[in-house]
Amino acid sequence: MNPEKYLLLNWKRVLIIIIAWVVAVILHNLTYALFYEYFSKTGGDEPVFFIIAVIIIPLYFIIAIIYTIINKIKKK
């Protein structure tokens, strides 16, 4: 596995990360709105897209930033 393929940031990848985060937030809100009756009866919420938007995408972005910085320092 080549980590540079997935972790080395460029402007295109940053834009994809931002779009993925916005899509996850929209899908979370849309899912909650469509199934509001069910969630209000059970007292729950839609967790999948919420976890993707709040934990997974920011964690990936932080790891990718650290990897990119270390890679740039090693090349110098």
mmCIF file of the N, C-alpha and C atoms, coordinates in Angstrom:
data_MODEL
# 
_entry.id   MODEL 
# 
loop_
_atom_site.group_PDB 
_atom_site.id 
_atom_site.type_symbol 
_atom_site.label_atom_id 
_atom_site.label_alt_id 
_atom_site.label_comp_id 
_atom_site.label_asym_id 
_atom_site.label_entity_id 
_atom_site.label_seq_id 
_atom_site.pdbx_PDB_ins_code 
_atom_site.Cartn_x 
_atom_site.Cartn_y 
_atom_site.Cartn_z 
_atom_site.occupancy 
_atom_site.B_iso_or_equiv 
_atom_site.pdbx_formal_charge 
_atom_site.auth_seq_id 
_atom_site.auth_comp_id 
_atom_site.auth_asym_id 
_atom_site.auth_atom_id 
_atom_site.pdbx_PDB_model_num 
ATOM 1   N N  . MET A 1 1  ? 0.846   -1.187 0.000  1.00 0.00 ? 1  MET A N  1 
ATOM 2   C CA . MET A 1 1  ? 0.000   0.000  0.000  1.00 0.00 ? 1  MET A CA 1 
ATOM 3   C C  . MET A 1 1  ? 0.886   1.243  0.000  1.00 0.00 ? 1  MET A C  1 
ATOM 4   N N  . ASN A 1 2  ? 0.568   2.177  -0.847 1.00 0.00 ? 2  ASN A N  1 
ATOM 5   C CA . ASN A 1 2  ? 1.307   3.419  -0.957 1.00 0.00 ? 2  ASN A CA 1 
ATOM 6   C C  . ASN A 1 2  ? 0.568   4.516  -0.183 1.00 0.00 ? 2  ASN A C  1 
ATOM 7   N N  . PRO A 1 3  ? 1.103   4.937  0.981  1.00 0.00 ? 3  PRO A N  1 
ATOM 8   C CA . PRO A 1 3  ? 0.377   5.951  1.769  1.00 0.00 ? 3  PRO A CA 1 
ATOM 9   C C  . PRO A 1 3  ? 0.324   7.313  1.082  1.00 0.00 ? 3  PRO A C  1 
ATOM 10  N N  . GLU A 1 4  ? 1.263   7.592  0.182  1.00 0.00 ? 4  GLU A N  1 
ATOM 11  C CA . GLU A 1 4  ? 1.239   8.884  -0.498 1.00 0.00 ? 4  GLU A CA 1 
ATOM 12  C C  . GLU A 1 4  ? -0.013  9.041  -1.352 1.00 0.00 ? 4  GLU A C  1 
ATOM 13  N N  . LYS A 1 5  ? -0.515  7.936  -1.849 1.00 0.00 ? 5  LYS A N  1 
ATOM 14  C CA . LYS A 1 5  ? -1.716  7.987  -2.683 1.00 0.00 ? 5  LYS A CA 1 
ATOM 15  C C  . LYS A 1 5  ? -2.922  8.496  -1.893 1.00 0.00 ? 5  LYS A C  1 
ATOM 16  N N  . TYR A 1 6  ? -2.971  8.179  -0.607 1.00 0.00 ? 6  TYR A N  1 
ATOM 17  C CA . TYR A 1 6  ? -4.130  8.537  0.210  1.00 0.00 ? 6  TYR A CA 1 
ATOM 18  C C  . TYR A 1 6  ? -3.881  9.682  1.192  1.00 0.00 ? 6  TYR A C  1 
ATOM 19  N N  . LEU A 1 7  ? -2.634  9.917  1.563  1.00 0.00 ? 7  LEU A N  1 
ATOM 20  C CA . LEU A 1 7  ? -2.365  10.868 2.640  1.00 0.00 ? 7  LEU A CA 1 
ATOM 21  C C  . LEU A 1 7  ? -1.670  12.155 2.214  1.00 0.00 ? 7  LEU A C  1 
ATOM 22  N N  . LEU A 1 8  ? -1.051  12.174 1.052  1.00 0.00 ? 8  LEU A N  1 
ATOM 23  C CA . LEU A 1 8  ? -0.355  13.382 0.626  1.00 0.00 ? 8  LEU A CA 1 
ATOM 24  C C  . LEU A 1 8  ? -1.374  14.385 0.088  1.00 0.00 ? 8  LEU A C  1 
ATOM 25  N N  . LEU A 1 9  ? -1.431  15.542 0.714  1.00 0.00 ? 9  LEU A N  1 
ATOM 26  C CA . LEU A 1 9  ? -2.449  16.532 0.357  1.00 0.00 ? 9  LEU A CA 1 
ATOM 27  C C  . LEU A 1 9  ? -2.009  17.389 -0.818 1.00 0.00 ? 9  LEU A C  1 
ATOM 28  N N  . ASN A 1 10 ? -2.976  17.732 -1.635 1.00 0.00 ? 10 ASN A N  1 
ATOM 29  C CA . ASN A 1 10 ? -2.836  18.767 -2.648 1.00 0.00 ? 10 ASN A CA 1 
ATOM 30  C C  . ASN A 1 10 ? -4.167  19.524 -2.662 1.00 0.00 ? 10 ASN A C  1 
ATOM 31  N N  . TRP A 1 11 ? -4.268  20.540 -3.496 1.00 0.00 ? 11 TRP A N  1 
ATOM 32  C CA . TRP A 1 11 ? -5.481  21.363 -3.469 1.00 0.00 ? 11 TRP A CA 1 
ATOM 33  C C  . TRP A 1 11 ? -6.709  20.586 -3.907 1.00 0.00 ? 11 TRP A C  1 
ATOM 34  N N  . LYS A 1 12 ? -6.532  19.675 -4.839 1.00 0.00 ? 12 LYS A N  1 
ATOM 35  C CA . LYS A 1 12 ? -7.667  18.863 -5.291 1.00 0.00 ? 12 LYS A CA 1 
ATOM 36  C C  . LYS A 1 12 ? -8.181  17.975 -4.162 1.00 0.00 ? 12 LYS A C  1 
ATOM 37  N N  . ARG A 1 13 ? -7.285  17.348 -3.419 1.00 0.00 ? 13 ARG A N  1 
ATOM 38  C CA . ARG A 1 13 ? -7.688  16.475 -2.326 1.00 0.00 ? 13 ARG A CA 1 
ATOM 39  C C  . ARG A 1 13 ? -8.344  17.276 -1.196 1.00 0.00 ? 13 ARG A C  1 
ATOM 40  N N  . VAL A 1 14 ? -7.847  18.466 -0.913 1.00 0.00 ? 14 VAL A N  1 
ATOM 41  C CA . VAL A 1 14 ? -8.459  19.314 0.122  1.00 0.00 ? 14 VAL A CA 1 
ATOM 42  C C  . VAL A 1 14 ? -9.885  19.683 -0.284 1.00 0.00 ? 14 VAL A C  1 
ATOM 43  N N  . LEU A 1 15 ? -10.074 19.991 -1.561 1.00 0.00 ? 15 LEU A N  1 
ATOM 44  C CA . LEU A 1 15 ? -11.416 20.320 -2.051 1.00 0.00 ? 15 LEU A CA 1 
ATOM 45  C C  . LEU A 1 15 ? -12.343 19.119 -1.929 1.00 0.00 ? 15 LEU A C  1 
ATOM 46  N N  . ILE A 1 16 ? -11.841 17.921 -2.229 1.00 0.00 ? 16 ILE A N  1 
ATOM 47  C CA . ILE A 1 16 ? -12.640 16.707 -2.101 1.00 0.00 ? 16 ILE A CA 1 
ATOM 48  C C  . ILE A 1 16 ? -13.024 16.469 -0.637 1.00 0.00 ? 16 ILE A C  1 
ATOM 49  N N  . ILE A 1 17 ? -12.096 16.719 0.286  1.00 0.00 ? 17 ILE A N  1 
ATOM 50  C CA . ILE A 1 17 ? -12.385 16.551 1.716  1.00 0.00 ? 17 ILE A CA 1 
ATOM 51  C C  . ILE A 1 17 ? -13.477 17.518 2.161  1.00 0.00 ? 17 ILE A C  1 
ATOM 52  N N  . ILE A 1 18 ? -13.386 18.757 1.714  1.00 0.00 ? 18 ILE A N  1 
ATOM 53  C CA . ILE A 1 18 ? -14.397 19.757 2.083  1.00 0.00 ? 18 ILE A CA 1 
ATOM 54  C C  . ILE A 1 18 ? -15.766 19.373 1.525  1.00 0.00 ? 18 ILE A C  1 
ATOM 55  N N  . ILE A 1 19 ? -15.795 18.941 0.276  1.00 0.00 ? 19 ILE A N  1 
ATOM 56  C CA . ILE A 1 19 ? -17.065 18.534 -0.337 1.00 0.00 ? 19 ILE A CA 1 
ATOM 57  C C  . ILE A 1 19 ? -17.631 17.311 0.384  1.00 0.00 ? 19 ILE A C  1 
ATOM 58  N N  . ALA A 1 20 ? -16.781 16.348 0.737  1.00 0.00 ? 20 ALA A N  1 
ATOM 59  C CA . ALA A 1 20 ? -17.247 15.155 1.451  1.00 0.00 ? 20 ALA A CA 1 
ATOM 60  C C  . ALA A 1 20 ? -17.827 15.527 2.804  1.00 0.00 ? 20 ALA A C  1 
ATOM 61  N N  . TRP A 1 21 ? -17.217 16.491 3.489  1.00 0.00 ? 21 TRP A N  1 
ATOM 62  C CA . TRP A 1 21 ? -17.734 16.923 4.784  1.00 0.00 ? 21 TRP A CA 1 
ATOM 63  C C  . TRP A 1 21 ? -19.110 17.583 4.623  1.00 0.00 ? 21 TRP A C  1 
ATOM 64  N N  . VAL A 1 22 ? -19.241 18.445 3.627  1.00 0.00 ? 22 VAL A N  1 
ATOM 65  C CA . VAL A 1 22 ? -20.525 19.121 3.395  1.00 0.00 ? 22 VAL A CA 1 
ATOM 66  C C  . VAL A 1 22 ? -21.604 18.103 3.030  1.00 0.00 ? 22 VAL A C  1 
ATOM 67  N N  . VAL A 1 23 ? -21.267 17.126 2.199  1.00 0.00 ? 23 VAL A N  1 
ATOM 68  C CA . VAL A 1 23 ? -22.227 16.092 1.817  1.00 0.00 ? 23 VAL A CA 1 
ATOM 69  C C  . VAL A 1 23 ? -22.655 15.273 3.037  1.00 0.00 ? 23 VAL A C  1 
ATOM 70  N N  . ALA A 1 24 ? -21.704 14.934 3.917  1.00 0.00 ? 24 ALA A N  1 
ATOM 71  C CA . ALA A 1 24 ? -22.049 14.165 5.116  1.00 0.00 ? 24 ALA A CA 1 
ATOM 72  C C  . ALA A 1 24 ? -22.980 14.965 6.031  1.00 0.00 ? 24 ALA A C  1 
ATOM 73  N N  . VAL A 1 25 ? -22.734 16.249 6.166  1.00 0.00 ? 25 VAL A N  1 
ATOM 74  C CA . VAL A 1 25 ? -23.607 17.096 6.998  1.00 0.00 ? 25 VAL A CA 1 
ATOM 75  C C  . VAL A 1 25 ? -25.001 17.182 6.386  1.00 0.00 ? 25 VAL A C  1 
ATOM 76  N N  . ILE A 1 26 ? -25.068 17.376 5.084  1.00 0.00 ? 26 ILE A N  1 
ATOM 77  C CA . ILE A 1 26 ? -26.370 17.471 4.409  1.00 0.00 ? 26 ILE A CA 1 
ATOM 78  C C  . ILE A 1 26 ? -27.125 16.145 4.517  1.00 0.00 ? 26 ILE A C  1 
ATOM 79  N N  . LEU A 1 27 ? -26.420 15.029 4.313  1.00 0.00 ? 27 LEU A N  1 
ATOM 80  C CA . LEU A 1 27 ? -27.078 13.728 4.417  1.00 0.00 ? 27 LEU A CA 1 
ATOM 81  C C  . LEU A 1 27 ? -27.572 13.450 5.840  1.00 0.00 ? 27 LEU A C  1 
ATOM 82  N N  . HIS A 1 28 ? -26.805 13.879 6.833  1.00 0.00 ? 28 HIS A N  1 
ATOM 83  C CA . HIS A 1 28 ? -27.252 13.718 8.223  1.00 0.00 ? 28 HIS A CA 1 
ATOM 84  C C  . HIS A 1 28 ? -28.551 14.487 8.448  1.00 0.00 ? 28 HIS A C  1 
ATOM 85  N N  . ASN A 1 29 ? -28.568 15.751 8.039  1.00 0.00 ? 29 ASN A N  1 
ATOM 86  C CA . ASN A 1 29 ? -29.766 16.577 8.245  1.00 0.00 ? 29 ASN A CA 1 
ATOM 87  C C  . ASN A 1 29 ? -30.945 16.075 7.415  1.00 0.00 ? 29 ASN A C  1 
ATOM 88  N N  . LEU A 1 30 ? -30.682 15.636 6.197  1.00 0.00 ? 30 LEU A N  1 
ATOM 89  C CA . LEU A 1 30 ? -31.747 15.128 5.341  1.00 0.00 ? 30 LEU A CA 1 
ATOM 90  C C  . LEU A 1 30 ? -32.335 13.836 5.899  1.00 0.00 ? 30 LEU A C  1 
ATOM 91  N N  . THR A 1 31 ? -31.481 12.940 6.359  1.00 0.00 ? 31 THR A N  1 
ATOM 92  C CA . THR A 1 31 ? -31.961 11.690 6.947  1.00 0.00 ? 31 THR A CA 1 
ATOM 93  C C  . THR A 1 31 ? -32.785 11.958 8.198  1.00 0.00 ? 31 THR A C  1 
ATOM 94  N N  . TYR A 1 32 ? -32.312 12.877 9.024  1.00 0.00 ? 32 TYR A N  1 
ATOM 95  C CA . TYR A 1 32 ? -33.063 13.204 10.237 1.00 0.00 ? 32 TYR A CA 1 
ATOM 96  C C  . TYR A 1 32 ? -34.417 13.824 9.884  1.00 0.00 ? 32 TYR A C  1 
ATOM 97  N N  . ALA A 1 33 ? -34.430 14.696 8.873  1.00 0.00 ? 33 ALA A N  1 
ATOM 98  C CA . ALA A 1 33 ? -35.684 15.344 8.495  1.00 0.00 ? 33 ALA A CA 1 
ATOM 99  C C  . ALA A 1 33 ? -36.673 14.344 7.893  1.00 0.00 ? 33 ALA A C  1 
ATOM 100 N N  . LEU A 1 34 ? -36.173 13.423 7.080  1.00 0.00 ? 34 LEU A N  1 
ATOM 101 C CA . LEU A 1 34 ? -37.072 12.449 6.448  1.00 0.00 ? 34 LEU A CA 1 
ATOM 102 C C  . LEU A 1 34 ? -37.652 11.457 7.440  1.00 0.00 ? 34 LEU A C  1 
ATOM 103 N N  . PHE A 1 35 ? -36.887 11.098 8.448  1.00 0.00 ? 35 PHE A N  1 
ATOM 104 C CA . PHE A 1 35 ? -37.338 10.113 9.436  1.00 0.00 ? 35 PHE A CA 1 
ATOM 105 C C  . PHE A 1 35 ? -37.576 10.760 10.802 1.00 0.00 ? 35 PHE A C  1 
ATOM 106 N N  . TYR A 1 36 ? -38.043 11.994 10.800 1.00 0.00 ? 36 TYR A N  1 
ATOM 107 C CA . TYR A 1 36 ? -38.263 12.736 12.040 1.00 0.00 ? 36 TYR A CA 1 
ATOM 108 C C  . TYR A 1 36 ? -39.262 12.024 12.956 1.00 0.00 ? 36 TYR A C  1 
ATOM 109 N N  . GLU A 1 37 ? -40.311 11.492 12.382 1.00 0.00 ? 37 GLU A N  1 
ATOM 110 C CA . GLU A 1 37 ? -41.323 10.800 13.188 1.00 0.00 ? 37 GLU A CA 1 
ATOM 111 C C  . GLU A 1 37 ? -40.710 9.616  13.933 1.00 0.00 ? 37 GLU A C  1 
ATOM 112 N N  . TYR A 1 38 ? -39.908 8.840  13.237 1.00 0.00 ? 38 TYR A N  1 
ATOM 113 C CA . TYR A 1 38 ? -39.272 7.678  13.863 1.00 0.00 ? 38 TYR A CA 1 
ATOM 114 C C  . TYR A 1 38 ? -38.302 8.108  14.961 1.00 0.00 ? 38 TYR A C  1 
ATOM 115 N N  . PHE A 1 39 ? -37.479 9.117  14.651 1.00 0.00 ? 39 PHE A N  1 
ATOM 116 C CA . PHE A 1 39 ? -36.493 9.554  15.641 1.00 0.00 ? 39 PHE A CA 1 
ATOM 117 C C  . PHE A 1 39 ? -37.149 10.218 16.848 1.00 0.00 ? 39 PHE A C  1 
ATOM 118 N N  . SER A 1 40 ? -38.265 10.905 16.639 1.00 0.00 ? 40 SER A N  1 
ATOM 119 C CA . SER A 1 40 ? -38.940 11.527 17.781 1.00 0.00 ? 40 SER A CA 1 
ATOM 120 C C  . SER A 1 40 ? -39.606 10.478 18.669 1.00 0.00 ? 40 SER A C  1 
ATOM 121 N N  . LYS A 1 41 ? -40.061 9.375  18.087 1.00 0.00 ? 41 LYS A N  1 
ATOM 122 C CA . LYS A 1 41 ? -40.662 8.302  18.886 1.00 0.00 ? 41 LYS A CA 1 
ATOM 123 C C  . LYS A 1 41 ? -39.604 7.538  19.677 1.00 0.00 ? 41 LYS A C  1 
ATOM 124 N N  . THR A 1 42 ? -38.476 7.301  19.061 1.00 0.00 ? 42 THR A N  1 
ATOM 125 C CA . THR A 1 42 ? -37.434 6.506  19.721 1.00 0.00 ? 42 THR A CA 1 
ATOM 126 C C  . THR A 1 42 ? -36.495 7.370  20.553 1.00 0.00 ? 42 THR A C  1 
ATOM 127 N N  . GLY A 1 43 ? -36.542 8.680  20.365 1.00 0.00 ? 43 GLY A N  1 
ATOM 128 C CA . GLY A 1 43 ? -35.656 9.568  21.111 1.00 0.00 ? 43 GLY A CA 1 
ATOM 129 C C  . GLY A 1 43 ? -34.227 9.514  20.629 1.00 0.00 ? 43 GLY A C  1 
ATOM 130 N N  . GLY A 1 44 ? -34.017 9.056  19.411 1.00 0.00 ? 44 GLY A N  1 
ATOM 131 C CA . GLY A 1 44 ? -32.665 8.906  18.878 1.00 0.00 ? 44 GLY A CA 1 
ATOM 132 C C  . GLY A 1 44 ? -32.345 9.939  17.825 1.00 0.00 ? 44 GLY A C  1 
ATOM 133 N N  . ASP A 1 45 ? -31.265 9.685  17.145 1.00 0.00 ? 45 ASP A N  1 
ATOM 134 C CA . ASP A 1 45 ? -30.803 10.554 16.081 1.00 0.00 ? 45 ASP A CA 1 
ATOM 135 C C  . ASP A 1 45 ? -30.086 9.686  15.065 1.00 0.00 ? 45 ASP A C  1 
ATOM 136 N N  . GLU A 1 46 ? -29.760 10.224 13.929 1.00 0.00 ? 46 GLU A N  1 
ATOM 137 C CA . GLU A 1 46 ? -29.067 9.485  12.888 1.00 0.00 ? 46 GLU A CA 1 
ATOM 138 C C  . GLU A 1 46 ? -27.566 9.589  13.132 1.00 0.00 ? 46 GLU A C  1 
ATOM 139 N N  . PRO A 1 47 ? -26.889 8.504  13.519 1.00 0.00 ? 47 PRO A N  1 
ATOM 140 C CA . PRO A 1 47 ? -25.499 8.609  13.936 1.00 0.00 ? 47 PRO A CA 1 
ATOM 141 C C  . PRO A 1 47 ? -24.459 8.422  12.835 1.00 0.00 ? 47 PRO A C  1 
ATOM 142 N N  . VAL A 1 48 ? -24.781 7.757  11.743 1.00 0.00 ? 48 VAL A N  1 
ATOM 143 C CA . VAL A 1 48 ? -23.753 7.361  10.776 1.00 0.00 ? 48 VAL A CA 1 
ATOM 144 C C  . VAL A 1 48 ? -23.116 8.569  10.113 1.00 0.00 ? 48 VAL A C  1 
ATOM 145 N N  . PHE A 1 49 ? -23.904 9.401  9.466  1.00 0.00 ? 49 PHE A N  1 
ATOM 146 C CA . PHE A 1 49 ? -23.344 10.557 8.775  1.00 0.00 ? 49 PHE A CA 1 
ATOM 147 C C  . PHE A 1 49 ? -22.808 11.593 9.764  1.00 0.00 ? 49 PHE A C  1 
ATOM 148 N N  . PHE A 1 50 ? -23.379 11.626 10.954 1.00 0.00 ? 50 PHE A N  1 
ATOM 149 C CA . PHE A 1 50 ? -22.873 12.524 11.989 1.00 0.00 ? 50 PHE A CA 1 
ATOM 150 C C  . PHE A 1 50 ? -21.452 12.132 12.389 1.00 0.00 ? 50 PHE A C  1 
ATOM 151 N N  . ILE A 1 51 ? -21.216 10.845 12.606 1.00 0.00 ? 51 ILE A N  1 
ATOM 152 C CA . ILE A 1 51 ? -19.881 10.372 12.980 1.00 0.00 ? 51 ILE A CA 1 
ATOM 153 C C  . ILE A 1 51 ? -18.901 10.599 11.840 1.00 0.00 ? 51 ILE A C  1 
ATOM 154 N N  . ILE A 1 52 ? -19.346 10.386 10.606 1.00 0.00 ? 52 ILE A N  1 
ATOM 155 C CA . ILE A 1 52 ? -18.470 10.640 9.461  1.00 0.00 ? 52 ILE A CA 1 
ATOM 156 C C  . ILE A 1 52 ? -18.073 12.112 9.408  1.00 0.00 ? 52 ILE A C  1 
ATOM 157 N N  . ALA A 1 53 ? -19.040 13.013 9.609  1.00 0.00 ? 53 ALA A N  1 
ATOM 158 C CA . ALA A 1 53 ? -18.768 14.445 9.493  1.00 0.00 ? 53 ALA A CA 1 
ATOM 159 C C  . ALA A 1 53 ? -17.988 15.003 10.674 1.00 0.00 ? 53 ALA A C  1 
ATOM 160 N N  . VAL A 1 54 ? -18.205 14.466 11.858 1.00 0.00 ? 54 VAL A N  1 
ATOM 161 C CA . VAL A 1 54 ? -17.604 15.057 13.054 1.00 0.00 ? 54 VAL A CA 1 
ATOM 162 C C  . VAL A 1 54 ? -16.290 14.383 13.455 1.00 0.00 ? 54 VAL A C  1 
ATOM 163 N N  . ILE A 1 55 ? -16.157 13.088 13.187 1.00 0.00 ? 55 ILE A N  1 
ATOM 164 C CA . ILE A 1 55 ? -14.968 12.371 13.657 1.00 0.00 ? 55 ILE A CA 1 
ATOM 165 C C  . ILE A 1 55 ? -14.070 11.916 12.507 1.00 0.00 ? 55 ILE A C  1 
ATOM 166 N N  . ILE A 1 56 ? -14.615 11.181 11.551 1.00 0.00 ? 56 ILE A N  1 
ATOM 167 C CA . ILE A 1 56 ? -13.787 10.508 10.554 1.00 0.00 ? 56 ILE A CA 1 
ATOM 168 C C  . ILE A 1 56 ? -13.127 11.486 9.593  1.00 0.00 ? 56 ILE A C  1 
ATOM 169 N N  . ILE A 1 57 ? -13.878 12.391 8.996  1.00 0.00 ? 57 ILE A N  1 
ATOM 170 C CA . ILE A 1 57 ? -13.292 13.318 8.022  1.00 0.00 ? 57 ILE A CA 1 
ATOM 171 C C  . ILE A 1 57 ? -12.285 14.266 8.681  1.00 0.00 ? 57 ILE A C  1 
ATOM 172 N N  . PRO A 1 58 ? -12.579 14.885 9.832  1.00 0.00 ? 58 PRO A N  1 
ATOM 173 C CA . PRO A 1 58 ? -11.553 15.721 10.458 1.00 0.00 ? 58 PRO A CA 1 
ATOM 174 C C  . PRO A 1 58 ? -10.305 14.937 10.886 1.00 0.00 ? 58 PRO A C  1 
ATOM 175 N N  . LEU A 1 59 ? -10.485 13.720 11.380 1.00 0.00 ? 59 LEU A N  1 
ATOM 176 C CA . LEU A 1 59 ? -9.339  12.901 11.769 1.00 0.00 ? 59 LEU A CA 1 
ATOM 177 C C  . LEU A 1 59 ? -8.472  12.571 10.561 1.00 0.00 ? 59 LEU A C  1 
ATOM 178 N N  . TYR A 1 60 ? -9.092  12.200 9.452  1.00 0.00 ? 60 TYR A N  1 
ATOM 179 C CA . TYR A 1 60 ? -8.344  11.945 8.219  1.00 0.00 ? 60 TYR A CA 1 
ATOM 180 C C  . TYR A 1 60 ? -7.597  13.195 7.781  1.00 0.00 ? 60 TYR A C  1 
ATOM 181 N N  . PHE A 1 61 ? -8.243  14.350 7.857  1.00 0.00 ? 61 PHE A N  1 
ATOM 182 C CA . PHE A 1 61 ? -7.613  15.605 7.435  1.00 0.00 ? 61 PHE A CA 1 
ATOM 183 C C  . PHE A 1 61 ? -6.401  15.931 8.306  1.00 0.00 ? 61 PHE A C  1 
ATOM 184 N N  . ILE A 1 62 ? -6.513  15.758 9.612  1.00 0.00 ? 62 ILE A N  1 
ATOM 185 C CA . ILE A 1 62 ? -5.391  16.017 10.520 1.00 0.00 ? 62 ILE A CA 1 
ATOM 186 C C  . ILE A 1 62 ? -4.236  15.069 10.243 1.00 0.00 ? 62 ILE A C  1 
ATOM 187 N N  . ILE A 1 63 ? -4.531  13.784 10.061 1.00 0.00 ? 63 ILE A N  1 
ATOM 188 C CA . ILE A 1 63 ? -3.477  12.813 9.765  1.00 0.00 ? 63 ILE A CA 1 
ATOM 189 C C  . ILE A 1 63 ? -2.811  13.140 8.432  1.00 0.00 ? 63 ILE A C  1 
ATOM 190 N N  . ALA A 1 64 ? -3.597  13.530 7.436  1.00 0.00 ? 64 ALA A N  1 
ATOM 191 C CA . ALA A 1 64 ? -3.040  13.874 6.131  1.00 0.00 ? 64 ALA A CA 1 
ATOM 192 C C  . ALA A 1 64 ? -2.166  15.128 6.204  1.00 0.00 ? 64 ALA A C  1 
ATOM 193 N N  . ILE A 1 65 ? -2.560  16.109 7.010  1.00 0.00 ? 65 ILE A N  1 
ATOM 194 C CA . ILE A 1 65 ? -1.738  17.314 7.180  1.00 0.00 ? 65 ILE A CA 1 
ATOM 195 C C  . ILE A 1 65 ? -0.400  16.941 7.816  1.00 0.00 ? 65 ILE A C  1 
ATOM 196 N N  . ILE A 1 66 ? -0.438  16.144 8.865  1.00 0.00 ? 66 ILE A N  1 
ATOM 197 C CA . ILE A 1 66 ? 0.799   15.738 9.543  1.00 0.00 ? 66 ILE A CA 1 
ATOM 198 C C  . ILE A 1 66 ? 1.688   14.947 8.590  1.00 0.00 ? 66 ILE A C  1 
ATOM 199 N N  . TYR A 1 67 ? 1.119   14.022 7.833  1.00 0.00 ? 67 TYR A N  1 
ATOM 200 C CA . TYR A 1 67 ? 1.898   13.234 6.886  1.00 0.00 ? 67 TYR A CA 1 
ATOM 201 C C  . TYR A 1 67 ? 2.514   14.119 5.807  1.00 0.00 ? 67 TYR A C  1 
ATOM 202 N N  . THR A 1 68 ? 1.744   15.081 5.306  1.00 0.00 ? 68 THR A N  1 
ATOM 203 C CA . THR A 1 68 ? 2.245   15.975 4.268  1.00 0.00 ? 68 THR A CA 1 
ATOM 204 C C  . THR A 1 68 ? 3.391   16.826 4.794  1.00 0.00 ? 68 THR A C  1 
ATOM 205 N N  . ILE A 1 69 ? 3.272   17.344 6.000  1.00 0.00 ? 69 ILE A N  1 
ATOM 206 C CA . ILE A 1 69 ? 4.342   18.162 6.587  1.00 0.00 ? 69 ILE A CA 1 
ATOM 207 C C  . ILE A 1 69 ? 5.600   17.330 6.792  1.00 0.00 ? 69 ILE A C  1 
ATOM 208 N N  . ILE A 1 70 ? 5.451   16.127 7.330  1.00 0.00 ? 70 ILE A N  1 
ATOM 209 C CA . ILE A 1 70 ? 6.616   15.259 7.541  1.00 0.00 ? 70 ILE A CA 1 
ATOM 210 C C  . ILE A 1 70 ? 7.254   14.891 6.213  1.00 0.00 ? 70 ILE A C  1 
ATOM 211 N N  . ASN A 1 71 ? 6.454   14.632 5.215  1.00 0.00 ? 71 ASN A N  1 
ATOM 212 C CA . ASN A 1 71 ? 6.979   14.281 3.885  1.00 0.00 ? 71 ASN A CA 1 
ATOM 213 C C  . ASN A 1 71 ? 7.738   15.459 3.288  1.00 0.00 ? 71 ASN A C  1 
ATOM 214 N N  . LYS A 1 72 ? 7.239   16.669 3.428  1.00 0.00 ? 72 LYS A N  1 
ATOM 215 C CA . LYS A 1 72 ? 7.927   17.858 2.898  1.00 0.00 ? 72 LYS A CA 1 
ATOM 216 C C  . LYS A 1 72 ? 9.235   18.105 3.635  1.00 0.00 ? 72 LYS A C  1 
ATOM 217 N N  . ILE A 1 73 ? 9.257   17.887 4.956  1.00 0.00 ? 73 ILE A N  1 
ATOM 218 C CA . ILE A 1 73 ? 10.479  18.081 5.739  1.00 0.00 ? 73 ILE A CA 1 
ATOM 219 C C  . ILE A 1 73 ? 11.536  17.041 5.358  1.00 0.00 ? 73 ILE A C  1 
ATOM 220 N N  . LYS A 1 74 ? 11.126  15.804 5.134  1.00 0.00 ? 74 LYS A N  1 
ATOM 221 C CA . LYS A 1 74 ? 12.071  14.751 4.756  1.00 0.00 ? 74 LYS A CA 1 
ATOM 222 C C  . LYS A 1 74 ? 12.689  15.005 3.390  1.00 0.00 ? 74 LYS A C  1 
ATOM 223 N N  . LYS A 1 75 ? 11.936  15.609 2.477  1.00 0.00 ? 75 LYS A N  1 
ATOM 224 C CA . LYS A 1 75 ? 12.454  15.868 1.134  1.00 0.00 ? 75 LYS A CA 1 
ATOM 225 C C  . LYS A 1 75 ? 13.483  16.986 1.130  1.00 0.00 ? 75 LYS A C  1 
ATOM 226 N N  . LYS A 1 76 ? 13.456  17.857 2.127  1.00 0.00 ? 76 LYS A N  1 
ATOM 227 C CA . LYS A 1 76 ? 14.421  18.953 2.184  1.00 0.00 ? 76 LYS A CA 1 
ATOM 228 C C  . LYS A 1 76 ? 15.667  18.487 2.801  1.00 0.00 ? 76 LYS A C  1 
# 
